[in-house]
Amino acid sequence: MKEISNFFDKFNNVALKELKKRELICNAVEKVTKHKIEIKDISIKDGSITIKGNHGLKSEIFLKKRAIIDLLLNGNIKVFDIK
């Protein structure tokens, strides 16, 4: 029974790390753009972040992309692009 518990703990740890990463992304975007985004509006794949939102928010994120990426790299999140 202990082995099954350890198996599920692995999945729980992965989910918590992903949630923490998304929170850090939300905080970085809010710090740079002064716009609050929801965790559910973020998807991460292969070092590329996709943020759902209106065109004005996306334009501001695109203009300040370098500052956001630098903040995330300082927080040990490996990001190469924001879409």
Distance bins in CASP14 RR format, pairs under 12 A and 6 or more apart:
PFRMAT RR
TARGET T0000
AUTHOR 0000-0000-0000
RMODE 2
METHOD distances of the structure
MODEL  1
1 7 0 0 0 0 0 1 0 0 0 0 0
1 8 0 0 0 0 0 1 0 0 0 0 0
2 8 0 0 0 0 0 1 0 0 0 0 0
2 9 0 0 0 0 0 1 0 0 0 0 0
3 9 0 0 0 0 0 1 0 0 0 0 0
3 10 0 0 0 0 0 1 0 0 0 0 0
4 10 0 0 0 0 0 1 0 0 0 0 0
4 11 0 0 0 0 0 1 0 0 0 0 0
5 11 0 0 0 0 0 1 0 0 0 0 0
5 12 0 0 0 0 0 1 0 0 0 0 0
6 12 0 0 0 0 0 1 0 0 0 0 0
6 13 0 0 0 0 0 1 0 0 0 0 0
7 13 0 0 0 0 0 1 0 0 0 0 0
7 14 0 0 0 0 0 1 0 0 0 0 0
8 14 0 0 0 0 0 1 0 0 0 0 0
8 15 0 0 0 0 0 1 0 0 0 0 0
9 15 0 0 0 0 0 1 0 0 0 0 0
9 16 0 0 0 0 0 1 0 0 0 0 0
10 16 0 0 0 0 0 1 0 0 0 0 0
10 17 0 0 0 0 0 1 0 0 0 0 0
11 17 0 0 0 0 0 1 0 0 0 0 0
11 18 0 0 0 0 0 1 0 0 0 0 0
12 18 0 0 0 0 0 1 0 0 0 0 0
12 19 0 0 0 0 0 1 0 0 0 0 0
13 19 0 0 0 0 0 1 0 0 0 0 0
13 20 0 0 0 0 0 1 0 0 0 0 0
14 20 0 0 0 0 0 1 0 0 0 0 0
14 21 0 0 0 0 0 1 0 0 0 0 0
15 21 0 0 0 0 0 1 0 0 0 0 0
15 22 0 0 0 0 0 1 0 0 0 0 0
16 22 0 0 0 0 0 1 0 0 0 0 0
16 23 0 0 0 0 0 1 0 0 0 0 0
17 23 0 0 0 0 0 1 0 0 0 0 0
17 24 0 0 0 0 0 1 0 0 0 0 0
17 44 0 0 0 0 0 1 0 0 0 0 0
17 76 0 0 0 0 0 1 0 0 0 0 0
17 77 0 0 0 0 0 1 0 0 0 0 0
18 24 0 0 0 0 0 1 0 0 0 0 0
18 25 0 0 0 0 0 1 0 0 0 0 0
18 39 0 0 0 0 1 0 0 0 0 0 0
18 42 0 0 0 0 0 1 0 0 0 0 0
18 43 0 0 0 0 0 1 0 0 0 0 0
18 44 1 0 0 1 0 0 0 0 0 0 0
18 45 0 0 0 0 0 1 0 0 0 0 0
18 77 0 0 0 0 0 1 0 0 0 0 0
19 25 0 0 0 0 0 1 0 0 0 0 0
19 26 0 0 0 0 0 1 0 0 0 0 0
19 39 1 0 0 1 0 0 0 0 0 0 0
19 40 0 0 0 0 0 1 0 0 0 0 0
19 42 0 0 0 0 0 1 0 0 0 0 0
19 44 0 0 0 0 0 1 0 0 0 0 0
20 26 0 0 0 0 0 1 0 0 0 0 0
20 27 0 0 0 0 0 1 0 0 0 0 0
20 39 0 0 0 0 0 1 0 0 0 0 0
20 44 0 0 0 0 0 1 0 0 0 0 0
20 75 0 0 0 0 0 1 0 0 0 0 0
20 76 0 0 0 0 0 1 0 0 0 0 0
20 77 0 0 0 0 1 0 0 0 0 0 0
21 27 0 0 0 0 0 1 0 0 0 0 0
21 28 0 0 0 0 0 1 0 0 0 0 0
21 39 0 0 0 0 1 0 0 0 0 0 0
21 42 0 0 0 0 1 0 0 0 0 0 0
21 43 0 0 0 0 0 1 0 0 0 0 0
21 44 1 0 0 1 0 0 0 0 0 0 0
21 47 0 0 0 0 0 1 0 0 0 0 0
21 49 0 0 0 0 1 0 0 0 0 0 0
21 72 0 0 0 0 1 0 0 0 0 0 0
21 75 0 0 0 0 1 0 0 0 0 0 0
21 76 0 0 0 0 1 0 0 0 0 0 0
21 77 1 0 1 0 0 0 0 0 0 0 0
21 78 0 0 0 0 1 0 0 0 0 0 0
21 79 0 0 0 0 1 0 0 0 0 0 0
22 28 0 0 0 0 0 1 0 0 0 0 0
22 29 0 0 0 0 0 1 0 0 0 0 0
22 37 0 0 0 0 1 0 0 0 0 0 0
22 38 0 0 0 0 1 0 0 0 0 0 0
22 39 1 0 1 0 0 0 0 0 0 0 0
22 40 0 0 0 0 1 0 0 0 0 0 0
22 41 0 0 0 0 1 0 0 0 0 0 0
22 42 1 0 1 0 0 0 0 0 0 0 0
22 43 0 0 0 0 1 0 0 0 0 0 0
22 44 1 0 0 1 0 0 0 0 0 0 0
22 49 0 0 0 0 1 0 0 0 0 0 0
22 50 0 0 0 0 0 1 0 0 0 0 0
22 51 0 0 0 0 0 1 0 0 0 0 0
22 72 0 0 0 0 0 1 0 0 0 0 0
22 77 0 0 0 0 1 0 0 0 0 0 0
22 79 0 0 0 0 0 1 0 0 0 0 0
23 29 0 0 0 0 0 1 0 0 0 0 0
23 30 0 0 0 0 0 1 0 0 0 0 0
23 37 0 0 0 0 0 1 0 0 0 0 0
23 38 0 0 0 0 0 1 0 0 0 0 0
23 39 1 0 0 1 0 0 0 0 0 0 0
23 40 0 0 0 0 0 1 0 0 0 0 0
23 42 0 0 0 0 1 0 0 0 0 0 0
23 72 0 0 0 0 0 1 0 0 0 0 0
23 75 0 0 0 0 0 1 0 0 0 0 0
23 77 0 0 0 0 0 1 0 0 0 0 0
24 30 0 0 0 0 0 1 0 0 0 0 0
24 31 0 0 0 0 0 1 0 0 0 0 0
24 39 0 0 0 0 0 1 0 0 0 0 0
24 42 0 0 0 0 0 1 0 0 0 0 0
24 44 0 0 0 0 0 1 0 0 0 0 0
24 49 0 0 0 0 0 1 0 0 0 0 0
24 68 0 0 0 0 0 1 0 0 0 0 0
24 71 0 0 0 0 1 0 0 0 0 0 0
24 72 1 0 0 1 0 0 0 0 0 0 0
24 73 0 0 0 0 0 1 0 0 0 0 0
24 74 0 0 0 0 0 1 0 0 0 0 0
24 75 1 0 0 1 0 0 0 0 0 0 0
24 76 0 0 0 0 1 0 0 0 0 0 0
24 77 1 0 1 0 0 0 0 0 0 0 0
24 78 0 0 0 0 0 1 0 0 0 0 0
24 79 0 0 0 0 0 1 0 0 0 0 0
25 31 0 0 0 0 0 1 0 0 0 0 0
25 32 0 0 0 0 0 1 0 0 0 0 0
25 33 0 0 0 0 0 1 0 0 0 0 0
25 37 0 0 0 0 1 0 0 0 0 0 0
25 38 0 0 0 0 0 1 0 0 0 0 0
25 39 0 0 0 0 1 0 0 0 0 0 0
25 41 0 0 0 0 0 1 0 0 0 0 0
25 42 1 0 1 0 0 0 0 0 0 0 0
25 43 0 0 0 0 0 1 0 0 0 0 0
25 44 1 0 0 1 0 0 0 0 0 0 0
25 47 0 0 0 0 0 1 0 0 0 0 0
25 48 0 0 0 0 0 1 0 0 0 0 0
25 49 1 0 0 1 0 0 0 0 0 0 0
25 50 0 0 0 0 0 1 0 0 0 0 0
25 51 0 0 0 0 1 0 0 0 0 0 0
25 61 0 0 0 0 0 1 0 0 0 0 0
25 68 0 0 0 0 1 0 0 0 0 0 0
25 69 0 0 0 0 0 1 0 0 0 0 0
25 71 0 0 0 0 1 0 0 0 0 0 0
25 72 1 0 0 1 0 0 0 0 0 0 0
25 73 0 0 0 0 0 1 0 0 0 0 0
25 75 0 0 0 0 0 1 0 0 0 0 0
25 77 1 0 0 1 0 0 0 0 0 0 0
25 78 0 0 0 0 0 1 0 0 0 0 0
25 79 0 0 0 0 1 0 0 0 0 0 0
25 82 0 0 0 0 1 0 0 0 0 0 0
26 32 0 0 0 0 0 1 0 0 0 0 0
26 33 0 0 0 0 0 1 0 0 0 0 0
26 35 0 0 0 0 0 1 0 0 0 0 0
26 36 1 0 0 1 0 0 0 0 0 0 0
26 37 1 0 1 0 0 0 0 0 0 0 0
26 38 1 0 0 1 0 0 0 0 0 0 0
26 39 1 0 1 0 0 0 0 0 0 0 0
26 40 0 0 0 0 0 1 0 0 0 0 0
26 41 0 0 0 0 1 0 0 0 0 0 0
26 42 1 0 0 1 0 0 0 0 0 0 0
26 49 0 0 0 0 0 1 0 0 0 0 0
26 51 0 0 0 0 1 0 0 0 0 0 0
26 61 0 0 0 0 0 1 0 0 0 0 0
26 68 0 0 0 0 0 1 0 0 0 0 0
26 71 0 0 0 0 0 1 0 0 0 0 0
26 72 0 0 0 0 0 1 0 0 0 0 0
26 77 0 0 0 0 0 1 0 0 0 0 0
27 33 0 0 0 0 0 1 0 0 0 0 0
27 35 0 0 0 0 0 1 0 0 0 0 0
27 36 0 0 0 0 1 0 0 0 0 0 0
27 37 0 0 0 0 1 0 0 0 0 0 0
27 39 0 0 0 0 0 1 0 0 0 0 0
27 42 0 0 0 0 0 1 0 0 0 0 0
27 68 0 0 0 0 0 1 0 0 0 0 0
27 71 0 0 0 0 1 0 0 0 0 0 0
27 72 0 0 0 0 1 0 0 0 0 0 0
27 74 0 0 0 0 0 1 0 0 0 0 0
27 75 0 0 0 0 0 1 0 0 0 0 0
27 77 0 0 0 0 0 1 0 0 0 0 0
28 35 0 0 0 0 0 1 0 0 0 0 0
28 36 0 0 0 0 0 1 0 0 0 0 0
28 37 0 0 0 0 0 1 0 0 0 0 0
28 42 0 0 0 0 0 1 0 0 0 0 0
28 49 0 0 0 0 1 0 0 0 0 0 0
28 51 0 0 0 0 0 1 0 0 0 0 0
28 61 0 0 0 0 0 1 0 0 0 0 0
28 64 0 0 0 0 0 1 0 0 0 0 0
28 65 0 0 0 0 0 1 0 0 0 0 0
28 66 0 0 0 0 0 1 0 0 0 0 0
28 67 0 0 0 0 1 0 0 0 0 0 0
28 68 1 0 1 0 0 0 0 0 0 0 0
28 69 0 0 0 0 1 0 0 0 0 0 0
28 70 0 0 0 0 1 0 0 0 0 0 0
28 71 1 0 1 0 0 0 0 0 0 0 0
28 72 1 0 1 0 0 0 0 0 0 0 0
28 73 0 0 0 0 1 0 0 0 0 0 0
28 74 0 0 0 0 1 0 0 0 0 0 0
28 75 0 0 0 0 1 0 0 0 0 0 0
28 77 0 0 0 0 1 0 0 0 0 0 0
28 79 0 0 0 0 1 0 0 0 0 0 0
28 82 0 0 0 0 1 0 0 0 0 0 0
29 35 1 0 0 1 0 0 0 0 0 0 0
29 36 0 0 0 0 1 0 0 0 0 0 0
29 37 1 0 1 0 0 0 0 0 0 0 0
29 38 0 0 0 0 0 1 0 0 0 0 0
29 39 0 0 0 0 0 1 0 0 0 0 0
29 41 0 0 0 0 1 0 0 0 0 0 0
29 42 0 0 0 0 1 0 0 0 0 0 0
29 49 0 0 0 0 1 0 0 0 0 0 0
29 51 1 0 0 1 0 0 0 0 0 0 0
29 53 0 0 0 0 0 1 0 0 0 0 0
29 57 0 0 0 0 1 0 0 0 0 0 0
29 58 0 0 0 0 0 1 0 0 0 0 0
29 60 0 0 0 0 1 0 0 0 0 0 0
29 61 1 0 0 1 0 0 0 0 0 0 0
29 62 0 0 0 0 0 1 0 0 0 0 0
29 64 0 0 0 0 1 0 0 0 0 0 0
29 65 0 0 0 0 0 1 0 0 0 0 0
29 67 0 0 0 0 0 1 0 0 0 0 0
29 68 1 0 1 0 0 0 0 0 0 0 0
29 69 0 0 0 0 0 1 0 0 0 0 0
29 71 0 0 0 0 1 0 0 0 0 0 0
29 72 0 0 0 0 1 0 0 0 0 0 0
29 79 0 0 0 0 0 1 0 0 0 0 0
29 82 0 0 0 0 1 0 0 0 0 0 0
30 36 1 0 1 0 0 0 0 0 0 0 0
30 37 1 0 0 1 0 0 0 0 0 0 0
30 38 0 0 0 0 0 1 0 0 0 0 0
30 39 0 0 0 0 0 1 0 0 0 0 0
30 51 0 0 0 0 0 1 0 0 0 0 0
30 57 0 0 0 0 0 1 0 0 0 0 0
30 60 0 0 0 0 0 1 0 0 0 0 0
30 61 0 0 0 0 0 1 0 0 0 0 0
30 64 0 0 0 0 0 1 0 0 0 0 0
30 68 0 0 0 0 0 1 0 0 0 0 0
30 71 0 0 0 0 0 1 0 0 0 0 0
31 37 0 0 0 0 0 1 0 0 0 0 0
31 64 0 0 0 0 0 1 0 0 0 0 0
31 67 0 0 0 0 1 0 0 0 0 0 0
31 68 0 0 0 0 1 0 0 0 0 0 0
31 70 0 0 0 0 0 1 0 0 0 0 0
31 71 1 0 0 1 0 0 0 0 0 0 0
31 72 0 0 0 0 0 1 0 0 0 0 0
31 74 0 0 0 0 0 1 0 0 0 0 0
31 75 0 0 0 0 0 1 0 0 0 0 0
32 57 0 0 0 0 0 1 0 0 0 0 0
32 60 0 0 0 0 1 0 0 0 0 0 0
32 61 0 0 0 0 1 0 0 0 0 0 0
32 62 0 0 0 0 0 1 0 0 0 0 0
32 63 0 0 0 0 1 0 0 0 0 0 0
32 64 1 0 1 0 0 0 0 0 0 0 0
32 65 0 0 0 0 1 0 0 0 0 0 0
32 66 0 0 0 0 1 0 0 0 0 0 0
32 67 1 0 1 0 0 0 0 0 0 0 0
32 68 1 0 1 0 0 0 0 0 0 0 0
32 69 0 0 0 0 1 0 0 0 0 0 0
32 70 0 0 0 0 1 0 0 0 0 0 0
32 71 1 0 0 1 0 0 0 0 0 0 0
32 72 0 0 0 0 0 1 0 0 0 0 0
32 82 0 0 0 0 0 1 0 0 0 0 0
33 51 0 0 0 0 0 1 0 0 0 0 0
33 53 0 0 0 0 0 1 0 0 0 0 0
33 56 0 0 0 0 0 1 0 0 0 0 0
33 57 1 0 0 1 0 0 0 0 0 0 0
33 58 0 0 0 0 0 1 0 0 0 0 0
33 59 0 0 0 0 0 1 0 0 0 0 0
33 60 1 0 1 0 0 0 0 0 0 0 0
33 61 1 0 0 1 0 0 0 0 0 0 0
33 62 0 0 0 0 0 1 0 0 0 0 0
33 63 0 0 0 0 1 0 0 0 0 0 0
33 64 1 0 1 0 0 0 0 0 0 0 0
33 65 0 0 0 0 0 1 0 0 0 0 0
33 67 0 0 0 0 1 0 0 0 0 0 0
33 68 1 0 0 1 0 0 0 0 0 0 0
33 71 0 0 0 0 0 1 0 0 0 0 0
33 82 0 0 0 0 0 1 0 0 0 0 0
34 57 0 0 0 0 0 1 0 0 0 0 0
34 60 0 0 0 0 1 0 0 0 0 0 0
34 61 0 0 0 0 0 1 0 0 0 0 0
34 64 0 0 0 0 0 1 0 0 0 0 0
35 41 0 0 0 0 0 1 0 0 0 0 0
35 51 0 0 0 0 0 1 0 0 0 0 0
35 53 0 0 0 0 1 0 0 0 0 0 0
35 54 0 0 0 0 1 0 0 0 0 0 0
35 56 0 0 0 0 1 0 0 0 0 0 0
35 57 1 0 1 0 0 0 0 0 0 0 0
35 58 0 0 0 0 0 1 0 0 0 0 0
35 59 0 0 0 0 0 1 0 0 0 0 0
35 60 1 0 0 1 0 0 0 0 0 0 0
35 61 0 0 0 0 1 0 0 0 0 0 0
35 64 0 0 0 0 0 1 0 0 0 0 0
35 68 0 0 0 0 0 1 0 0 0 0 0
36 51 0 0 0 0 0 1 0 0 0 0 0
36 53 0 0 0 0 0 1 0 0 0 0 0
36 57 0 0 0 0 0 1 0 0 0 0 0
37 49 0 0 0 0 0 1 0 0 0 0 0
37 50 0 0 0 0 0 1 0 0 0 0 0
37 51 1 0 0 1 0 0 0 0 0 0 0
37 52 0 0 0 0 1 0 0 0 0 0 0
37 53 1 0 0 1 0 0 0 0 0 0 0
37 54 0 0 0 0 0 1 0 0 0 0 0
37 57 1 0 0 1 0 0 0 0 0 0 0
37 58 0 0 0 0 0 1 0 0 0 0 0
37 60 0 0 0 0 0 1 0 0 0 0 0
37 61 0 0 0 0 1 0 0 0 0 0 0
37 68 0 0 0 0 0 1 0 0 0 0 0
37 82 0 0 0 0 0 1 0 0 0 0 0
38 51 0 0 0 0 1 0 0 0 0 0 0
38 52 0 0 0 0 1 0 0 0 0 0 0
38 53 0 0 0 0 1 0 0 0 0 0 0
38 57 0 0 0 0 0 1 0 0 0 0 0
39 51 0 0 0 0 0 1 0 0 0 0 0
39 52 0 0 0 0 0 1 0 0 0 0 0
40 51 0 0 0 0 0 1 0 0 0 0 0
40 52 0 0 0 0 1 0 0 0 0 0 0
40 53 0 0 0 0 0 1 0 0 0 0 0
41 49 0 0 0 0 0 1 0 0 0 0 0
41 50 0 0 0 0 1 0 0 0 0 0 0
41 51 1 0 1 0 0 0 0 0 0 0 0
41 52 1 0 1 0 0 0 0 0 0 0 0
41 53 1 0 0 1 0 0 0 0 0 0 0
41 54 0 0 0 0 0 1 0 0 0 0 0
41 57 0 0 0 0 1 0 0 0 0 0 0
41 58 0 0 0 0 0 1 0 0 0 0 0
41 61 0 0 0 0 0 1 0 0 0 0 0
42 48 0 0 0 0 0 1 0 0 0 0 0
42 49 1 0 0 1 0 0 0 0 0 0 0
42 50 1 0 0 1 0 0 0 0 0 0 0
42 51 1 0 1 0 0 0 0 0 0 0 0
42 52 1 0 0 1 0 0 0 0 0 0 0
42 53 0 0 0 0 0 1 0 0 0 0 0
42 61 0 0 0 0 0 1 0 0 0 0 0
42 68 0 0 0 0 0 1 0 0 0 0 0
42 72 0 0 0 0 0 1 0 0 0 0 0
42 77 0 0 0 0 0 1 0 0 0 0 0
42 79 0 0 0 0 0 1 0 0 0 0 0
42 82 0 0 0 0 1 0 0 0 0 0 0
42 83 0 0 0 0 0 1 0 0 0 0 0
43 49 1 0 0 1 0 0 0 0 0 0 0
43 50 1 0 1 0 0 0 0 0 0 0 0
43 51 0 0 0 0 1 0 0 0 0 0 0
43 52 1 0 0 1 0 0 0 0 0 0 0
43 82 0 0 0 0 0 1 0 0 0 0 0
43 83 0 0 0 0 1 0 0 0 0 0 0
44 50 1 0 0 1 0 0 0 0 0 0 0
44 51 0 0 0 0 0 1 0 0 0 0 0
44 72 0 0 0 0 0 1 0 0 0 0 0
44 77 0 0 0 0 1 0 0 0 0 0 0
44 78 0 0 0 0 0 1 0 0 0 0 0
44 79 0 0 0 0 1 0 0 0 0 0 0
44 80 0 0 0 0 0 1 0 0 0 0 0
44 81 0 0 0 0 0 1 0 0 0 0 0
44 82 0 0 0 0 0 1 0 0 0 0 0
44 83 0 0 0 0 0 1 0 0 0 0 0
45 79 0 0 0 0 0 1 0 0 0 0 0
45 80 0 0 0 0 0 1 0 0 0 0 0
45 81 0 0 0 0 0 1 0 0 0 0 0
45 83 0 0 0 0 0 1 0 0 0 0 0
46 78 0 0 0 0 0 1 0 0 0 0 0
46 79 0 0 0 0 0 1 0 0 0 0 0
46 80 0 0 0 0 1 0 0 0 0 0 0
46 81 0 0 0 0 1 0 0 0 0 0 0
46 83 0 0 0 0 0 1 0 0 0 0 0
47 69 0 0 0 0 0 1 0 0 0 0 0
47 72 0 0 0 0 1 0 0 0 0 0 0
47 73 0 0 0 0 0 1 0 0 0 0 0
47 77 0 0 0 0 1 0 0 0 0 0 0
47 78 1 0 0 1 0 0 0 0 0 0 0
47 79 1 0 1 0 0 0 0 0 0 0 0
47 80 1 0 1 0 0 0 0 0 0 0 0
47 81 1 0 0 1 0 0 0 0 0 0 0
47 82 0 0 0 0 1 0 0 0 0 0 0
47 83 0 0 0 0 0 1 0 0 0 0 0
48 65 0 0 0 0 0 1 0 0 0 0 0
48 69 0 0 0 0 0 1 0 0 0 0 0
48 78 0 0 0 0 0 1 0 0 0 0 0
48 79 1 0 0 1 0 0 0 0 0 0 0
48 80 1 0 0 1 0 0 0 0 0 0 0
48 81 1 0 1 0 0 0 0 0 0 0 0
48 82 1 0 0 1 0 0 0 0 0 0 0
48 83 1 0 0 1 0 0 0 0 0 0 0
49 58 0 0 0 0 0 1 0 0 0 0 0
49 61 0 0 0 0 1 0 0 0 0 0 0
49 62 0 0 0 0 0 1 0 0 0 0 0
49 65 0 0 0 0 1 0 0 0 0 0 0
49 68 0 0 0 0 1 0 0 0 0 0 0
49 69 0 0 0 0 1 0 0 0 0 0 0
49 72 0 0 0 0 1 0 0 0 0 0 0
49 77 0 0 0 0 1 0 0 0 0 0 0
49 78 0 0 0 0 0 1 0 0 0 0 0
49 79 1 0 1 0 0 0 0 0 0 0 0
49 80 0 0 0 0 1 0 0 0 0 0 0
49 81 1 0 0 1 0 0 0 0 0 0 0
49 82 1 0 1 0 0 0 0 0 0 0 0
49 83 1 0 0 1 0 0 0 0 0 0 0
50 58 0 0 0 0 0 1 0 0 0 0 0
50 61 0 0 0 0 0 1 0 0 0 0 0
50 79 0 0 0 0 0 1 0 0 0 0 0
50 81 0 0 0 0 1 0 0 0 0 0 0
50 82 1 0 0 1 0 0 0 0 0 0 0
50 83 1 0 1 0 0 0 0 0 0 0 0
51 57 1 0 0 1 0 0 0 0 0 0 0
51 58 1 0 0 1 0 0 0 0 0 0 0
51 59 0 0 0 0 0 1 0 0 0 0 0
51 60 0 0 0 0 0 1 0 0 0 0 0
51 61 1 0 0 1 0 0 0 0 0 0 0
51 62 0 0 0 0 0 1 0 0 0 0 0
51 65 0 0 0 0 0 1 0 0 0 0 0
51 68 0 0 0 0 1 0 0 0 0 0 0
51 79 0 0 0 0 0 1 0 0 0 0 0
51 81 0 0 0 0 0 1 0 0 0 0 0
51 82 1 0 0 1 0 0 0 0 0 0 0
51 83 1 0 0 1 0 0 0 0 0 0 0
52 58 0 0 0 0 1 0 0 0 0 0 0
52 61 0 0 0 0 0 1 0 0 0 0 0
52 83 0 0 0 0 0 1 0 0 0 0 0
53 59 0 0 0 0 0 1 0 0 0 0 0
53 60 0 0 0 0 0 1 0 0 0 0 0
53 61 0 0 0 0 1 0 0 0 0 0 0
53 83 0 0 0 0 0 1 0 0 0 0 0
54 60 0 0 0 0 0 1 0 0 0 0 0
54 61 0 0 0 0 0 1 0 0 0 0 0
55 61 0 0 0 0 0 1 0 0 0 0 0
55 62 0 0 0 0 0 1 0 0 0 0 0
56 62 0 0 0 0 1 0 0 0 0 0 0
56 63 0 0 0 0 0 1 0 0 0 0 0
57 63 0 0 0 0 0 1 0 0 0 0 0
57 64 0 0 0 0 0 1 0 0 0 0 0
57 82 0 0 0 0 0 1 0 0 0 0 0
58 64 0 0 0 0 0 1 0 0 0 0 0
58 65 0 0 0 0 0 1 0 0 0 0 0
58 82 0 0 0 0 1 0 0 0 0 0 0
58 83 0 0 0 0 1 0 0 0 0 0 0
59 65 0 0 0 0 0 1 0 0 0 0 0
60 67 0 0 0 0 0 1 0 0 0 0 0
60 68 0 0 0 0 0 1 0 0 0 0 0
60 82 0 0 0 0 0 1 0 0 0 0 0
61 67 0 0 0 0 0 1 0 0 0 0 0
61 68 1 0 0 1 0 0 0 0 0 0 0
61 69 0 0 0 0 0 1 0 0 0 0 0
61 81 0 0 0 0 0 1 0 0 0 0 0
61 82 1 0 0 1 0 0 0 0 0 0 0
61 83 0 0 0 0 1 0 0 0 0 0 0
62 68 0 0 0 0 1 0 0 0 0 0 0
62 69 0 0 0 0 0 1 0 0 0 0 0
62 81 0 0 0 0 0 1 0 0 0 0 0
62 82 1 0 0 1 0 0 0 0 0 0 0
62 83 0 0 0 0 1 0 0 0 0 0 0
63 82 0 0 0 0 0 1 0 0 0 0 0
64 70 0 0 0 0 0 1 0 0 0 0 0
64 71 0 0 0 0 1 0 0 0 0 0 0
64 82 0 0 0 0 1 0 0 0 0 0 0
65 71 0 0 0 0 0 1 0 0 0 0 0
65 72 0 0 0 0 0 1 0 0 0 0 0
65 79 0 0 0 0 1 0 0 0 0 0 0
65 80 0 0 0 0 0 1 0 0 0 0 0
65 81 1 0 0 1 0 0 0 0 0 0 0
65 82 1 0 1 0 0 0 0 0 0 0 0
65 83 0 0 0 0 1 0 0 0 0 0 0
66 72 0 0 0 0 0 1 0 0 0 0 0
66 73 0 0 0 0 0 1 0 0 0 0 0
66 79 0 0 0 0 0 1 0 0 0 0 0
66 80 0 0 0 0 0 1 0 0 0 0 0
66 81 0 0 0 0 0 1 0 0 0 0 0
66 82 0 0 0 0 1 0 0 0 0 0 0
67 73 0 0 0 0 0 1 0 0 0 0 0
67 74 0 0 0 0 0 1 0 0 0 0 0
67 82 0 0 0 0 0 1 0 0 0 0 0
68 74 0 0 0 0 0 1 0 0 0 0 0
68 75 0 0 0 0 0 1 0 0 0 0 0
68 77 0 0 0 0 0 1 0 0 0 0 0
68 79 0 0 0 0 1 0 0 0 0 0 0
68 81 0 0 0 0 0 1 0 0 0 0 0
68 82 1 0 0 1 0 0 0 0 0 0 0
68 83 0 0 0 0 0 1 0 0 0 0 0
69 75 0 0 0 0 0 1 0 0 0 0 0
69 77 0 0 0 0 1 0 0 0 0 0 0
69 78 0 0 0 0 1 0 0 0 0 0 0
69 79 1 0 1 0 0 0 0 0 0 0 0
69 80 1 0 0 1 0 0 0 0 0 0 0
69 81 1 0 0 1 0 0 0 0 0 0 0
69 82 1 0 0 1 0 0 0 0 0 0 0
70 77 0 0 0 0 0 1 0 0 0 0 0
70 79 0 0 0 0 1 0 0 0 0 0 0
70 82 0 0 0 0 0 1 0 0 0 0 0
71 77 0 0 0 0 1 0 0 0 0 0 0
71 79 0 0 0 0 1 0 0 0 0 0 0
71 82 0 0 0 0 0 1 0 0 0 0 0
72 78 0 0 0 0 1 0 0 0 0 0 0
72 79 1 0 1 0 0 0 0 0 0 0 0
72 80 0 0 0 0 0 1 0 0 0 0 0
72 81 0 0 0 0 0 1 0 0 0 0 0
72 82 0 0 0 0 1 0 0 0 0 0 0
73 79 1 0 0 1 0 0 0 0 0 0 0
73 80 0 0 0 0 1 0 0 0 0 0 0
END
